Amino acid sequence: MKFRLATIFVALLVLASTTWAADSNSTEENNTILKLVLKHSFDDGGYTVVSPDTGFHGGEDSAKEIKERKQYILDNLQTNGVSLGKLVDRLFEQNKKSVRLTIESSLKDGYLIDSGRKFDKYFEKGGGGWDKWYKENPKAHGSTTVSLPVYDKAAGLVLVYTGTQSHWLAGSGYVILYQYKNGELTEINRVMMWIS
């Protein structure tokens, strides 16, 4: 009897780990998707400064607040009847902790990964804030934070959080739903998570 229970337990562990692996993106997939999410063409050939660490607004909320946030996203992310519950759950689960981005800067694609956190100095005591930021970096169009994306391969859907601040009272953050097909992202819908 003990042997049978142990065998069943091991089988369940293998099944659970296989399911988890199937739901997780590889680093390569994450990077491919994040490069597309961050790609932007500014009129002056500028770029956004990207935090080197992932972030997801509300990641430290209580269980009740997380449940409410998930419901808010589901209620406002209209999808023509496509169920996004599992994808939203995965977005929260995979972004419980911040991780270091492993993509390189691409100024031609409109983003600079601030690996050395050089732009943090503007917001330290006596750093000069946004005015000095733009005086010294006129083509740096604000600061962006992204989450790890989650990807439903079967449905071809990607869900990701991105937030951008370009001045003290000029910023917003969104959870964005994309269709991912033939190496391209097409935005389906987005839901605002914060605004300043």
TAUR-V176189 format. One record per backbone hydrogen bond with DSSP energy under -0.5 kcal/mol. CO is the residue of the C=O (numbers start at 1). NH is the residue of the N-H. E is the energy in kcal/mol with one decimal. If there is no record, write none. Layout:
CO&NH&E + CO&NH&E
This chain:
1&5&-2.4 + 2&6&-2.5 + 3&7&-2.5 + 4&8&-2.5 + 5&9&-2.6 + 6&10&-2.5 + 7&11&-2.3 + 8&12&-2.4 + 9&13&-2.2 + 10&14&-2.5 + 11&15&-2.4 + 12&16&-2.7 + 13&17&-2.7 + 14&18&-2.3 + 15&19&-2.5 + 16&20&-2.5 + 17&21&-2.5 + 18&22&-2.2 + 19&23&-1.5 + 20&24&-1.1 + 26&30&-2.7 + 27&31&-2.7 + 28&32&-2.3 + 29&33&-2.5 + 30&34&-3.1 + 31&35&-2.2 + 32&36&-1.2 + 33&37&-2.4 + 34&38&-2.6 + 35&39&-1.1 + 40&42&-0.7 + 42&45&-2.0 + 47&141&-3.4 + 48&50&-0.6 + 48&112&-2.6 + 49&144&-3.0 + 50&114&-2.7 + 52&101&-3.5 + 56&59&-1.7 + 58&61&-1.7 + 62&66&-2.8 + 63&67&-2.3 + 64&68&-2.2 + 65&69&-2.5 + 66&70&-2.7 + 67&71&-2.2 + 68&72&-2.4 + 69&73&-2.5 + 70&74&-2.6 + 71&75&-2.8 + 72&76&-1.7 + 73&77&-1.7 + 76&78&-1.2 + 79&82&-1.4 + 84&88&-2.7 + 85&89&-2.4 + 86&90&-2.4 + 87&91&-2.0 + 88&92&-1.9 + 89&93&-2.6 + 90&94&-3.2 + 91&95&-0.7 + 93&96&-1.2 + 99&54&-3.0 + 106&109&-1.1 + 106&111&-1.8 + 107&110&-1.2 + 109&40&-3.0 + 110&48&-2.0 + 111&106&-2.4 + 112&50&-3.3 + 112&114&-0.7 + 113&115&-2.2 + 114&52&-0.5 + 114&117&-1.9 + 117&120&-0.9 + 118&121&-0.9 + 119&122&-1.1 + 120&123&-2.0 + 121&124&-1.2 + 122&129&-2.5 + 124&127&-2.6 + 128&131&-0.5 + 128&132&-1.3 + 129&133&-2.1 + 130&134&-2.6 + 131&135&-1.8 + 132&136&-2.6 + 133&137&-1.8 + 137&140&-2.1 + 139&47&-2.7 + 139&141&-1.1 + 140&142&-1.9 + 142&49&-2.7 + 143&165&-2.6 + 144&51&-2.8 + 145&163&-2.7 + 146&55&-2.0 + 150&159&-2.4 + 151&153&-0.9 + 152&156&-1.9 + 152&157&-1.5 + 156&180&-3.3 + 157&152&-3.1 + 158&178&-2.9 + 159&150&-2.4 + 160&176&-3.3 + 161&147&-2.2 + 162&174&-2.8 + 163&145&-2.8 + 164&172&-2.1 + 165&143&-3.1 + 167&170&-1.6 + 170&166&-3.5 + 170&167&-0.9 + 171&196&-2.5 + 172&164&-2.6 + 173&193&-3.6 + 173&194&-1.2 + 174&162&-2.5 + 174&176&-0.6 + 175&191&-2.3 + 176&160&-1.8 + 176&178&-0.5 + 177&188&-3.1 + 177&189&-1.5 + 178&158&-2.3 + 179&181&-0.6 + 179&186&-2.4 + 181&184&-1.8 + 184&181&-2.4 + 186&179&-2.9 + 189&177&-3.0 + 191&175&-2.3 + 194&173&-2.0
